[in-house]
Amino acid sequence: MEIDKVGSNLAHQYVSQTQAAQQIAAVKGEAARKSSGQDRVDLSPEALLLQHAQQAALDAPDLRADLVDQVRQRIATGSYQIDAARIADRLLGGDLA
């Protein structure tokens, strides 16, 4: 029958195209492996900015350690006084200080 010949021809074309595509992909993959000897990652500008900011924060000296120690000592001795009105004013956006 003529239909069988057409169906067979289409199947043969499909197989040939699939094999050709696989060969091209294999060649491209091999070329890519040969051209780059190392893995590579490109970071976005935002990621680079975040990375630099994080490093700057890690590198910054701890300037307030002495203040923290003073407050801890005052809390431990019971001499630390909390100004509730000042805290409330600052929370509400005022400038009472």
N, C-alpha and C positions, 0 to 999 in steps of 0.2 A: 504494500500500500504506500501511497505517496506521503501520507501523514507520518508514518513511521520514519521515513527518510528525513523529513523536516525536523521531527522531534529529536532524532539521533544527531542531526547536524547541530541543532541548538545546544544540546548537552555537550557535544564535543567543543563547541565554541566557548561555552561557560567554563569548562574544565581548563581549557587553554588560557583563557583570560585570568582565571584564578591562580594558575601556576605562574603566569607571567607577573602578576601582582605580588605574589609571595617572593619571587626571585628579586624583583625590584626592591621590596622591603628589606630583604636580606642584604643586598648590596649597599643600600643606604645605611643600614645599621652597622655594617662592617666599616664603612667609610667614616661614620661618626665615631666609632670606637678608636679608629686609627688616628683621626684628626685631633682628638682631645685625650691627653694623657691623664687628666685629672677630672674629678667631679667639680662642678661649679654651681654656685648659688648667687643669684642677683637679688639684692634687697631693694625694696621700694624706698623712695625718699623719706617717707614717714617712718619706716622701720629703722632707717639709718639715724634719723633724728632721735627716735626713742632710745636707740642703742647708745648714742652719744650722751643723752640726758641721764640715762641710767649710770653710765660710767662716771659722769661728772658727780653725781650724787654719791657714788661709792668712794670717789677720790676726795670728796670734800671733808675737811677736818671737822670733828665734832666740837664746835665752838661753845655749845651750851652745856657741856658736861658739868662744869662747875656750878651753873645755876640749878641744874637738876639735883645735884648733890646737896646744895643749900636748902632747896625745897623739901627734899626727903628728910633732911635733918630736922627742919622746922616741924614737919608733920610728925616725926617720931617723938619730938619733945612736947608737942601739943601747942607750940607757939605760932603755928601757921593760921593766919586769919583770912577768911574768905569774905570779900566785899560783894555781897549778893546784888546790891543795887547797881554796882559797876558792871557786873557780868550781865545782868538783865538789859542794861542800857546798850551795851555792845552787841548783844544778841539782836536787839531791835534796830540796830543801825545808828544809834546815837553816838555822841562823842562827849560823854560826861567827864572823862579824864582830862 
